[in-house]
Amino acid sequence: MKRLLITIDGPAGAGKTTVSRELARRLGYTYVDTGALYRAVALAAIRDTRALEDEKRLAELCDSLALQFTETETGLRLFMDGEDISDHLRTQQITMLASALSARPAVRRFLLDIQRDLGRNGGAVFEGRDMGTVVFPNADIKFFLYADPGVRAMRRYQEVSAKGIKISLSEISETMKRRDEEDSTRDLAPLRPAEDAVQVDSTSLGIDEVVETMLRRIAEVSR
């Protein structure tokens, strides 16, 4: 059977990460968290603040980075220049900066080639915001996962609270609202469903229900 290239786009808190991981596991595919790549660039830019204001310096910074996903005993980890940075990518500062940098041409050019190279042979589930619209417009199957904003904020709040991160629900809700607006209104690769994407509302669905919905669609396409 052909190993498909599957994309799952959508806003923060819709369940993309958990659903993408589980879908990839069920299919025996590779899971690729493209948001982590943007967060990695954000982390690098924080460490080299000159790149935040200078497009040329930002391009040079990107070109100097070596990013690699590696499967370990604790799951898929992202390494930057040989350093495991996976545990440094989920702060509010990184989240907002990654969103801002995702609109910078130098960053998008740098990561586009990396993402397409990872998906060259299929058999992968790519999670992101423009996977089906820009990075893989010819993907075999495209999904757009969304949910009610209040539900998304609560999910993210529970997620960060479980990690011991101290932040209020209202702060998360406001941050998410700003990011949604920035992502959906930017000129370069705005967040939106691809015209041929299957849209899935996860507001009242559990992870297994969302995955089963997607598997049924994949089965239809694979016949």
Secondary structure, 3 states (H helix, E strand, C coil): CCCCEEEEECCCCCCHHHHHHHHHHHHCCEEEEHHHHHHHHHHHHHHCHHHHCCHHHHHHHHHHCCEEEEEECCEEEEEECCEECHHHCCCHHHHHHHHHHCCCHHHHHHHHHHHHHHCCCCCEEEEECCHHHHHCCCCCEEEEEECCHHHHHHHHHHHHHHCCCCCCHHHHHHHHHHHHHHHHHCCCCCCCCCCCCEEEECCCCCHHHHHHHHHHHHHHHHC
